[in-house]
């Protein structure tokens, strides 16, 4: 087995170790955009044996564009406050899934293809399912209390911007345009939640082939340094 596969498997097994087997368990995978959340969550789900797994994506709980952009298309506050329908995510999915016994839930309220709000039929969750939720802002106050276990994937903003540019064609300059909005929203999130301090496990995911467990305090220092560098006048 390649070294990178062994590292990812070991991290997944560490997160899954001694989870209660007789009830549903909720596990969050949090991180900035392009930190590898979907890949990590999918790998985690694939490591599970002996119980059903439900994989939910926070991006399936977006608000439609008129709500997301009500404060302006480039507003950091708009992304932080209005991008996600946390009422639907919490009330329609996490709340029922966190209760013991039978539960029905909705796994999305937003159609990414059309950009429209939808109201799909409810689904029934197995009593012993592992529910893996991946997305941004998952350690904010409205959601943090739902997780039995969670991971925060740390990736420098510059690396996240490089990946988003390669994936989506976004302008990688964090000081302007759409990524400036996203960076500003993450600043608000970090100030409100310090997600690395709330996570059960913090993983440096800068090199996705070699994920490494790191000290939350080290991530806080690294984030502060990167933000300070971004705030410095250009050319310094």
N, C-alpha and C positions, 0 to 999 in steps of 0.2 A: 504493500500500500504506500503511495507517495506520502512524503512528510507533511505536505499541506493538508491532505485528507485526514491524516492522523490527528493533526492539531485541531481541525474543525470538529472531528468526532469527539475528541476529548473534551472540548468546550461544551458541546451539546450534551454529552453524558453528565458533565458536572452540573449543568442547569436542570437536568431531568432527574438527578439523583434524589431518591427518597421522597418523591412527590406522593401525596396521598393517592391511593389507587381506588378508593371506594367512593369517590365523589368527583365532580367536575373540578378542574383546576384551570386557572387563568394565568397565562404567562405572556408578558409584553416584551417586544423587541423594538427598542427606541433608538433614535439617532437622527442626525441631520440628513438632508436630502443627499442621495447617492452614497450613503455610508454602507450600503450593502444589506439593508434590513430585510428586503424580500428574499434575497439569496440565503441569508442566515436563517430566517424563519422557516423557509422551505427545507433547508438541510436539517434543522432541528426537528421538524415534523417527521421527516423521513427516518430519523433515528428512533422514533417511538415504536415500541412493540407491545402488544398485549392490551391495547386500549384504543378506542377511536380518537381521531384528531380532527379538530375544526380549525381552519386557518382563515382568519379575518384580516382585512386590509383597511386601515384607517382612511385611505384615499377613496374608498367606496362609501364614505360618509362625508364627502365634500358638500358644501352648499353650492347651489348653482351660481354662475358668474355674477348675476345681478346682486346677490348677497355678498359674495366674496369680495367684490370690487366696489362695494357701496362707499367706502372711504377713499377710493381712488385705486387705480390698477397697480400703482407702485407704492402703496401705503404699507409700511411694516406693521402698523397697528391693525390694518385690515386683514393681513395674513394671520397674525397672531390671534385676533379676536373673532374673525368671521369666516376663515377658510373652511373649518370643519364644523359639522353639525354634532356637537358633543352631546346635545340633548338626545338625539336619535341614537348615537353610539352607546351612550350610557344607559338611557332608558329602554331602548329597543333591543339591545344586545347584552351589554355587560351586566346590567342589573338582573335580568332573568337568568342569565347563565351563571351568575355567582350564587344563586339560591340552590339549595339541595333539592334533589328529586327531579320530577318532570319539569321541562321548561321549553317554551317556544320563543323564538327570537327571529330577527331579520338580520341577514348578513350584509345588506347594503341598502342605501336609500338614494343613491346617486348612480346614474348611468354614465360612465366615463366616455362612452362612444358618442352619446348625444349631448352630454353636458346638462342633462335635465334631472330634476328630482323624480324619484319613482317610489312606489309603495308595493314591493313584492309580497308574495304570500309568505307567511311565517314558516319557519322550519322547526323541527323538533330536535332537541339536543339529547344525545345519549347521557345517561346519568353519570357515567364515569369518563366522559370525554376530557381530553386535554385541549384547551382552547388557546391557540397561539394567535396573538394580535400583533401585527407589525405596522409601524407608522411613526409619524413625527408628533411631538408634544405629548407622548403617552404618560409622562410623569407629572403633568400639570395637575393642579389641585383637584379638578373635577374627576380625574380618572385614576390617580395614583392609588387610591384605596381599594381598587378592585383587584389588584394583582397579587396572586399568591407568590409569584416569583417574576423577576424582570431582569433584562439585560440592557445596558446602554452601550451602543457602539460608538466609540470615539474615532472621528476622522477629522483632521484639520480642515478648516473651511477651504483653503486653497486646493486641497486634494478633492474635496467634494465638488468644487466649482469646475475643476478639470474634468471630472467624471460626467457632470451634467452637460458640459460643453460637448463632450464626445457622444453622449447618449442622446441629448435633445437638441443640440445645436445652439445652446444658450451662450450668450456673451459671458465669458469666464471672469470678467472684471467685477469683483465684489464691491467696487466703489460706485457702480452705476447700474442703471437698468434693472431688470427683473431680479438679479441675484443680490443687488443692494437691498431690495425689498425683503428678500428671504433672509439675508444676514441680519437685518434689523429685527425681523420677527424672532429669529433665534436668540438675539440679545435679550429681548423681552422674556422669552421662555427661560433662558438661563438665570436671569435676575429673579424670576418668580419661583422657579422650581429647583435650580441646581440639579438637573436630572441624574448626574453621575453620583450624587450623594444619596439619592433615593433608590437607585437600582440595586438589585441583589448582587449583580456582577457587572463589572465594567471591562470592556474589551477594546483594545486598540485594534481597529480594523483598517488601518492605513494600508497595510499589505494584506489583501484578502486571502492570500495563500498562506499567510502565517499570522493568524489572529493570536493576540497575546492578552492575557488577563493583566490589568494594571491597577494601580492604587488610585482611587477616586481623587485624592489630594493632588496627585501628579497631573491628572487631567485638568483639574481646576487651574493649576498654575499654567499649563500649556495653553488653555483657552484664553486666559487673561493676557498672556504674552502675545498670542496671535491677534487678538482684538486690539491691543495697544499698537501693534505694528500696522494694522490696517488703519488705525486712527491717525497715524503719523503722516505729516505732509508728504505727498508724492516726491520721490527723488531722494529722500533722506536715507 
